[in-house]
Amino acid sequence: MTVDAAPDRSDPLVVPNSQHHVGLSIKGQLTVLFSDGETLDCADVKGLSAVRSAQEFTVLPDGRPQIAVTRLMTHFHSNETGLLIQQNPARPNLGTLTGVRPGGAEALLPADVVFEQYLIISLRGHLYLNLDPLVMEAKAITTFPPVGNTFLSRTPTTFYDVTELEGGLNATEPGSAKPRLALASTSVCGSHVTHEIDIPTD
């Protein structure tokens, strides 16, 4: 029996039309800041993510190649606090991978990657969601998926109680609702890609 060799994840030609599942951990300590002043520290947050890249890429005016990427799944959990973070299926979770140098498909790596994420937080019997995207980015990744890289966001993201939003999970505006909590970190909020998960496609 022969075993197919693993693809070279540093080859930029593996980027288009690919799908990957990876394990994640939070870099540092994630803190939930409640609107009443309470804080909840979560130090054991781990999770999973799935990403699919487009089949075709475009070339920016400065000559760099760019390809659309879609986050198919986001899942984080904390056993200590009961925190559960998942992707909001009612909102698009899209991003781009942009080569750092001009060229064609061969210049898709190294690359800068940016994602806009809409999430649902389940905590203490309530569901919370963000209306403004949580923007996460990683600079100059050299492999795809970017195992060993950390996606960072330098600004806290506010979340609203779903029951207070007109439209529920489909809401795009807060209306009269007030933010109920925020996700933050002592330095940056980062999700670290720890390993790739092999899910056969056949």
C-alpha positions, -999 to 999 in steps of 0.1 A, spaced: 0 0 0 13 34 -9 8 65 11 5 98 -7 31 123 4 19 153 23 17 185 2 44 211 7 25 238 26 52 263 18 45 259 -19 23 290 -29 6 268 -56 -12 249 -28 -31 281 -18 -58 283 -45 -89 260 -42 -78 244 -9 -96 237 23 -80 232 57 -89 224 93 -66 235 121 -63 235 159 -61 268 177 -52 282 211 -55 317 225 -22 335 229 -20 348 264 -51 351 285 -85 360 271 -105 383 293 -143 388 291 -152 423 303 -189 427 314 -207 460 311 -213 460 349 -175 460 356 -171 423 362 -142 406 345 -137 369 337 -103 355 329 -100 325 306 -66 309 304 -75 275 290 -92 285 257 -86 262 228 -105 255 196 -108 246 159 -111 264 126 -118 256 90 -109 278 60 -115 275 23 -97 295 -4 -111 306 -37 -101 289 -69 -90 321 -87 -69 350 -76 -67 386 -87 -38 410 -91 -39 443 -72 -28 476 -89 6 473 -72 11 439 -88 6 417 -57 -17 386 -60 -47 384 -37 -71 355 -31 -104 354 -12 -106 331 18 -138 320 37 -138 309 73 -161 279 73 -160 272 111 -148 288 143 -150 270 177 -133 280 209 -141 267 244 -129 271 280 -135 241 303 -128 263 334 -154 290 327 -179 274 304 -171 300 277 -181 288 242 -173 309 211 -186 299 177 -191 314 143 -223 333 135 -238 314 105 -260 344 97 -231 367 88 -203 362 62 -169 354 77 -146 365 49 -110 374 44 -81 379 20 -47 364 15 -24 389 -2 12 381 -14 38 404 0 56 407 -34 43 413 -70 37 383 -92 12 355 -101 2 324 -82 39 318 -74 38 350 -52 9 340 -30 34 331 -3 47 348 18 14 366 24 -5 388 47 -39 374 58 -69 393 72 -102 379 84 -134 397 94 -152 375 119 -187 375 133 -191 353 164 -216 340 189 -205 338 226 -224 314 248 -218 322 285 -239 317 317 -271 309 298 -269 339 274 -259 343 238 -239 374 227 -228 385 192 -207 412 177 -222 436 151 -189 451 140 -164 425 127 -136 412 148 -107 418 124 -78 393 128 -46 394 108 -13 376 104 17 391 86 41 374 62 29 338 67 51 314 48 29 283 48 -8 276 41 -24 267 65 -2 290 86 7 265 114 29 283 139 15 317 132 -7 339 154 -36 360 142 -39 392 162 -65 419 169 -53 449 188 -87 463 197 -114 449 221 -146 438 204 -180 445 219 -209 420 220 -246 424 225 -272 401 241 -291 384 213 -324 387 231 -320 425 231 -313 428 193 -341 433 168 -334 405 143 -316 382 167 -287 364 151 -294 383 118 -291 417 134 -267 442 118 -275 473 139 -278 476 177 -309 498 177 -316 505 214 -295 476 226 -264 483 247 -231 464 246 -231 437 274 -195 425 272 -162 427 253 -134 404 245 -99 417 252 -64 407 263 -37 423 284 -17 430 252 -33 417 220 -61 392 214 -45 364 194 -54 330 181 -24 308 175 -25 281 148 -11 250 166 -15 221 141 -33 209 110 -61 184 113 -62 158 86 -98 152 74 -99 129 43 -120 142 14 -126 108 -2 
